[in-house]
Amino acid sequence: MRRILTWLGTAGAALVVLGLGVTPMGCYLSRAAYEEARILARRQPIQTLVVRDRTDPALRAKLQLVLAARQFAIDSLHLDAGESFTAFSPLDRDTLVLVLSAAYRDRLEPKSWWFPVVGRFPYKGFFDFAEARRTAEALQGEGFDVTMGPSAAFSTLGWFNDPLVSTTVKADSVTLVNTVLHELLHTTFFAKGQVSFNESFATFVGGRGAEQFFRARGDSALLRRAQRDWQDDRLLGAFWERTAREIDGVFAALPDHAIAERIAARDTVYARARRRLVDSVAPQLTGYPAGWAERVPLNNAVLLARRVYAERLDRFDSVYAASGGHLRDAIARVIRTHRDSVRTAAK
């Protein structure tokens, strides 16, 4: 499944590294700041690469697509692109960052990590892959469910001129456009402390935005692919939502101290969900490889990590429908409604 990491405010983090000294968090942020500096140091203007004769033709085509998607985001969706995706940074590895999520086994609650400036997040990104694996093993040893996987893109939420990196360019055209729009939505609007809302909103904008982009270009083949991808996102989002409700239900029926019974009950739910995924959901998916439904792990960490990017996608689509299928208006309405709700709650 496509995974997009919103990077954890690296610029703000870098400002407090000295204050944290050699603490584990200080070391972690120092490594993040170092890697971010390396990425920024390798930036090359995309416009220059596009016209340069020695640029690989395949790369040139992808870079041109990114510039077109970026301009579409500005002109048609009124997203605030800033200087993001105007530069390209080649990496010397195939994986940009590993993203680790963990959850308690006997309750549907994620482990969270606190970061300066941006607050708590239910996942942690690692440029140091050995450290990521050590952390995952330690969490498993403590009894947590764990899931970890690569991310091909990130956003610094406007702190820096986020470049396009080579790991992102490897994606197919629909995924690449989706990624650009997803990340530019983060640059435009990011509700502090509301990770699931932010990521699910960006999933919606990336999915529906890719449809509108290829429709505007008259590319019927890629339009159909974008529509199928969004349908996959909706189907899986509904699957994760239903499974979460069932897990919550069995936990609610058992006392907190009945840990073994709670874990056994939730394992029964996951077994039932696996059958539903394989028999009912997977046959409707078009963008997933054969056998994926049988192989994907099902545990609390996986469930919560997936839901972060697909929580109530139908809610965003209902706003889209109420906006007459005009994505720009739907985006503005979602942002306005969210800000109004925050102001009301603060009174």
Summary of the structure (lengths in Angstrom):
residues: 347
radius of gyration: 20.5
end to end distance: 40.1
largest distance: 67.8
contacts: 1095
relative contact order: 0.13
helix: 61%
strand: 10%
